[in-house]
């Protein structure tokens, strides 16, 4: 080894030592535990709602607990604050992959996917040009939080959607999807969540993304997998084992039995982040915890899930709703069964429900009807339910597959919502299932009407067949009448003769009986 090489090695050693020392110095200068404790005193907005269950004080900067289908917010703490999501970004990456690509598609790792991420971060160890399936890459993203895998998946999805296979193109797709889901404080710059000053979201927005993510069974399975193996293949020579650092998963320290899936995240600017989904007693919740210290992010998540499941309940609207009704104006609709299609012209969603505090009854909830702005939707109206001015669920009123022109939508207390609604079917794309609904009352009325008409027709035919206005017809009628009278007279003469003969026989029998009795008396 020459002197130049020795000097270079010594310089590298000194430089690394300086970096490590400065890092230790910076870490020592920031008391993250003290910051976490101070954050416990931050206001919890949901605790200020009248008659709302009081949520726990946690050390996270921002947190939310949201019901997955109604989007009811059960717990809120700084939910609109813009923060760095770190690797929780990857749930959006995999959501877009699952919705737009087939899991068997091949993902090839480009130069930018491999080399534009830090080598000391979370990676699978893939090399440029290597290829694995999209499913394997997504397991790498959700189990191992692999940054190069997330970039490769993002590039693959962008290409599949006809865009340029770049991080920038995929980030645009991510932002469009976020806007579609209702996100209001989100801007993505990459697929993996590596720090960028313009890469941010909020607890509320990430919860909306989580609602869509955890309603996908495949994504739930991937994000709840503790370890995953990618065997060597012709396009990838290594036997890769991936292990999750998520302590909520099965057989881990904070294992949660009702967990659907979960994704961790960390960069120094965001601290610990965590987004999780859980289901218990038919209620599905999404929990997001931003800017926390380890392992408190897992403790906070468990606390919030327990708070939600213990203090709230699910009420099916169809079981309790008595205020609203739907009246179809047609006696027999059109379509496929005996009297036409008996599918209701309009219907309320049968699987709709509300989420309310456990002490609240359905009668305590307020409701109002709103009408959609989009004319190309088959939703006629939406019933919104609120408690303490908090939206706790909705129920859509929709058109069925085949509709006549006019309908009537009213309340059972005679309050009219709409006198009539006219449907232009040319602009409608109706996707309701073809369910046959038989209205027994209408069927019985139809049968009675049909029977009455049939009897009336038979009577008319009988009258017409026996009556004629022509002279010949009148003569025939008189002849038929004489024949009828002649037959009646013959029958009466016949019966009269029979009666007379019977009377003669009875007289003879009586005479013989008297004569025999007189003979016996004389003999005796």
SVG drawing of the C-alpha trace seen along z (x, -y; Angstrom):
<svg xmlns="http://www.w3.org/2000/svg" viewBox="-166 -23 170 93">
<polyline fill="none" stroke="black" stroke-width="0.4" points="0.0,0.0 1.6,-3.3 1.5,-6.6 -1.2,-8.1 -3.6,-5.3 -2.8,-5.5 -3.5,-9.2 -6.8,-8.7 -7.9,-6.0 -7.0,-8.1 -8.9,-11.1 -11.9,-9.0 -11.7,-7.7 -11.4,-11.1 -14.3,-12.4 -16.6,-9.5 -15.6,-10.1 -16.4,-13.8 -19.8,-13.0 -20.7,-10.5 -19.5,-12.8 -21.5,-15.7 -24.6,-13.5 -24.2,-12.3 -23.8,-16.0 -27.0,-17.0 -28.9,-14.1 -27.7,-15.0 -28.8,-18.6 -32.4,-17.6 -34.3,-16.0 -37.0,-14.1 -38.4,-12.5 -39.1,-15.9 -40.7,-17.1 -42.9,-14.0 -44.1,-14.7 -44.8,-18.3 -46.9,-17.2 -49.3,-15.3 -50.6,-18.7 -51.6,-19.8 -55.4,-20.2 -57.5,-17.3 -60.2,-18.7 -62.5,-15.7 -62.5,-16.1 -64.2,-19.5 -67.3,-18.0 -70.3,-18.0 -71.3,-14.5 -68.4,-12.9 -66.2,-10.2 -63.0,-11.7 -59.9,-10.4 -56.5,-9.6 -53.7,-12.2 -50.8,-10.9 -47.4,-12.2 -47.9,-12.4 -48.0,-15.8 -50.9,-14.8 -53.3,-11.8 -56.7,-10.7 -59.0,-7.7 -61.5,-7.4 -64.2,-4.8 -63.3,-3.3 -66.5,-3.4 -68.5,-6.4 -65.3,-8.5 -66.6,-9.4 -63.8,-11.0 -63.8,-9.5 -60.5,-11.1 -58.9,-14.3 -55.6,-16.0 -54.2,-18.5 -55.5,-16.4 -55.0,-19.1 -51.4,-20.0 -49.0,-19.5 -46.3,-17.0 -43.8,-14.7 -45.2,-11.2 -41.9,-9.4 -42.5,-5.7 -46.2,-5.8 -46.2,-7.4 -45.8,-3.8 -49.4,-2.9 -50.4,-5.3 -47.7,-3.8 -49.0,-0.3 -52.6,-1.3 -52.1,-2.7 -50.2,0.4 -53.0,2.7 -55.7,0.7 -53.9,0.3 -51.7,3.3 -51.7,7.1 -49.6,8.7 -48.0,11.0 -46.6,8.2 -42.8,7.9 -41.0,4.9 -37.6,4.1 -35.3,1.9 -34.0,-1.1 -30.8,-3.0 -32.7,-5.8 -34.8,-3.4 -31.6,-1.8 -29.2,-4.7 -31.5,-7.7 -32.1,-6.4 -29.6,-6.3 -27.7,-3.1 -27.8,-3.2 -31.6,-3.4 -34.2,-0.7 -33.5,1.3 -33.9,4.9 -30.4,4.9 -31.7,5.0 -29.4,4.2 -30.0,2.2 -31.7,4.4 -33.0,7.1 -36.6,8.1 -39.1,9.5 -42.9,9.6 -45.0,6.7 -46.3,8.8 -42.8,9.4 -41.9,5.8 -45.0,4.7 -44.1,7.1 -40.7,5.5 -42.3,2.1 -44.8,2.9 -42.9,5.5 -39.3,4.2 -40.1,0.6 -37.6,0.9 -37.0,-2.5 -35.7,-1.3 -38.6,1.1 -41.1,-1.7 -39.4,-3.8 -39.5,-0.8 -43.1,-0.2 -43.9,-3.9 -42.1,-3.9 -43.9,-0.7 -47.4,-2.1 -46.6,-5.4 -45.7,-3.5 -48.8,-1.2 -50.9,-4.4 -49.3,-5.7 -47.0,-8.2 -43.3,-8.5 -41.6,-6.0 -40.2,-8.6 -40.6,-9.5 -42.0,-12.9 -44.7,-11.4 -45.8,-9.0 -45.8,-11.8 -48.3,-13.6 -50.5,-10.4 -50.3,-10.2 -51.5,-13.8 -54.3,-13.3 -55.4,-10.2 -55.1,-12.1 -57.4,-14.9 -59.9,-12.3 -60.0,-10.8 -60.7,-14.2 -57.2,-15.0 -56.8,-18.7 -53.2,-19.1 -51.2,-16.7 -48.4,-17.0 -46.3,-14.0 -42.9,-14.3 -41.8,-10.7 -43.0,-7.1 -41.0,-6.1 -41.4,-9.1 -37.8,-10.1 -37.5,-13.6 -38.4,-16.5 -39.5,-19.9 -42.4,-19.8 -43.4,-16.2 -46.1,-16.4 -49.5,-15.3 -51.8,-15.5 -53.2,-12.9 -56.7,-13.5 -55.5,-13.0 -53.5,-9.9 -56.5,-8.4 -58.6,-8.9 -55.8,-7.1 -55.8,-4.4 -59.5,-3.9 -59.1,-2.9 -55.9,-0.9 -57.3,1.2 -60.5,2.0 -58.3,4.0 -57.7,7.6 -54.5,8.1 -52.9,4.9 -54.1,5.8 -52.4,9.2 -49.1,7.7 -49.0,5.0 -49.6,7.5 -46.9,9.9 -43.9,10.1 -41.4,11.7 -41.3,12.4 -38.9,14.4 -38.1,13.7 -36.3,16.8 -33.7,16.5 -34.8,16.6 -33.4,16.2 -33.8,12.4 -32.8,12.0 -30.0,14.2 -30.3,13.6 -32.3,15.3 -33.9,12.3 -35.4,12.4 -37.4,9.3 -38.4,8.6 -40.8,5.9 -39.9,3.7 -43.6,3.1 -44.2,4.1 -48.0,4.3 -47.7,7.5 -48.3,11.0 -45.9,12.3 -44.4,8.9 -44.2,6.8 -47.3,4.7 -49.2,7.3 -52.8,6.2 -55.3,9.0 -57.7,7.0 -55.1,5.6 -55.9,5.5 -52.5,4.1 -50.0,1.4 -47.2,-0.7 -44.4,-2.4 -42.3,-5.4 -39.3,-7.4 -37.1,-10.2 -35.4,-12.5 -37.6,-15.4 -40.9,-13.5 -39.8,-11.3 -41.9,-8.1 -45.1,-7.8 -47.6,-5.0 -50.8,-4.3 -52.8,-1.2 -56.2,0.5 -58.2,2.7 -61.6,4.4 -63.7,5.6 -67.5,6.3 -68.1,5.1 -66.4,1.7 -63.3,0.9 -61.0,-1.8 -58.0,-3.6 -55.5,-5.2 -52.7,-7.6 -50.0,-8.8 -47.6,-11.5 -44.4,-12.7 -43.9,-10.4 -41.0,-8.6 -40.4,-4.9 -42.0,-2.7 -44.8,-5.2 -46.2,-5.2 -47.3,-1.6 -48.6,-2.4 -50.6,-5.4 -52.1,-3.3 -53.3,-0.6 -54.7,-3.2 -56.7,-4.8 -58.0,-1.6 -59.2,-0.5 -60.8,-3.9 -62.7,-3.6 -63.9,0.0 -64.9,-0.5 -66.7,-3.9 -68.5,-3.7 -71.1,-1.4 -72.5,-0.8 -76.3,-1.3 -77.7,0.0 -79.9,-2.7 -82.3,-0.2 -83.1,1.2 -83.9,-2.2 -84.9,-4.7 -88.7,-5.6 -88.7,-9.2 -88.1,-8.6 -90.0,-6.5 -89.9,-6.0 -93.2,-5.8 -93.2,-4.4 -96.0,-5.9 -96.5,-3.0 -99.0,-0.1 -96.9,2.3 -93.4,1.3 -91.6,2.4 -89.2,5.2 -88.7,8.9 -91.3,10.6 -95.1,11.5 -96.4,8.0 -93.3,6.2 -90.2,5.4 -91.1,5.2 -87.7,3.9 -88.3,0.7 -87.8,-2.4 -85.7,-4.0 -84.1,-2.4 -82.1,-3.3 -78.8,-1.6 -79.4,1.4 -75.9,1.7 -75.5,-1.9 -74.9,-2.6 -73.8,-5.3 -71.1,-5.3 -72.2,-7.0 -71.0,-7.0 -72.2,-3.9 -74.6,-5.9 -76.4,-7.5 -79.6,-6.1 -80.7,-6.5 -83.4,-9.0 -80.6,-11.3 -79.1,-11.7 -80.2,-14.5 -80.6,-14.1 -81.0,-16.2 -81.3,-15.5 -78.9,-16.8 -78.9,-16.5 -75.9,-15.6 -74.3,-18.2 -73.2,-15.6 -76.0,-15.0 -74.5,-11.8 -74.8,-10.0 -77.6,-7.5 -77.8,-8.9 -81.0,-10.9 -80.3,-12.2 -78.2,-11.6 -79.4,-11.5 -76.7,-12.9 -76.7,-12.0 -75.0,-14.1 -74.6,-14.0 -73.3,-17.1 -72.6,-18.6 -70.3,-15.7 -71.1,-13.7 -71.6,-10.1 -72.8,-8.5 -74.8,-8.9 -77.3,-6.9 -77.8,-7.3 -81.1,-7.2 -80.4,-5.6 -82.2,-4.7 -82.6,-1.0 -81.6,0.6 -84.8,-0.4 -86.8,-3.4 -90.0,-5.1 -89.8,-8.8 -91.3,-10.1 -90.9,-9.2 -92.1,-10.6 -89.8,-10.9 -91.4,-11.9 -91.3,-11.5 -93.8,-9.4 -94.9,-12.5 -96.1,-13.9 -93.2,-16.3 -92.3,-16.5 -88.6,-16.4 -89.3,-16.4 -92.7,-16.5 -91.3,-14.6 -87.9,-13.6 -87.4,-13.1 -84.7,-10.8 -82.9,-11.2 -81.6,-7.7 -79.5,-8.7 -76.9,-10.2 -77.1,-7.6 -74.8,-4.6 -76.6,-2.4 -74.8,0.5 -77.3,1.7 -77.8,5.5 -80.9,6.9 -82.9,7.9 -86.5,9.0 -88.8,7.6 -92.4,9.0 -95.1,6.8 -97.8,9.3 -100.5,6.6 -100.1,5.5 -100.1,9.1 -103.4,9.9 -105.0,6.7 -103.8,7.6 -105.3,11.1 -108.7,9.7 -108.8,7.2 -107.9,9.9 -110.6,12.2 -113.3,9.5 -112.5,8.6 -112.7,12.3 -116.1,12.8 -117.5,9.7 -116.3,10.8 -117.9,14.2 -121.3,12.6 -121.2,10.4 -120.4,13.3 -123.3,15.2 -125.8,12.3 -124.6,11.7 -124.9,15.3 -128.5,15.6 -129.8,12.4 -130.3,11.3 -131.8,8.3 -132.8,9.9 -136.4,11.3 -135.1,14.7 -133.3,14.6 -136.6,13.6 -138.4,16.5 -135.7,18.9 -136.0,17.5 -139.8,18.1 -139.3,21.7 -136.7,22.4 -139.1,21.0 -142.0,23.3 -139.7,26.3 -138.6,25.4 -142.3,25.1 -143.1,28.4 -140.3,30.2 -141.4,28.8 -145.0,29.9 -143.9,33.4 -141.8,33.7 -144.7,32.5 -147.1,35.0 -144.6,37.8 -144.2,37.0 -148.0,36.6 -148.5,40.1 -145.9,41.6 -147.5,40.1 -151.0,41.4 -149.6,44.9 -147.9,44.8 -151.1,43.8 -153.0,46.7 -150.4,49.2 -150.6,47.9 -154.4,48.2 -154.2,51.8 -151.7,52.7 -153.9,51.2 -157.0,53.1 -155.1,56.4 -153.9,55.7 -157.5,55.0 -158.8,58.1 -156.2,60.3 -156.8,58.9 -160.6,59.6 -160.0,63.2 -157.9,63.9 -160.5,62.6 -163.2,64.8 -161.0,67.9 -160.0,67.3"/>
</svg>
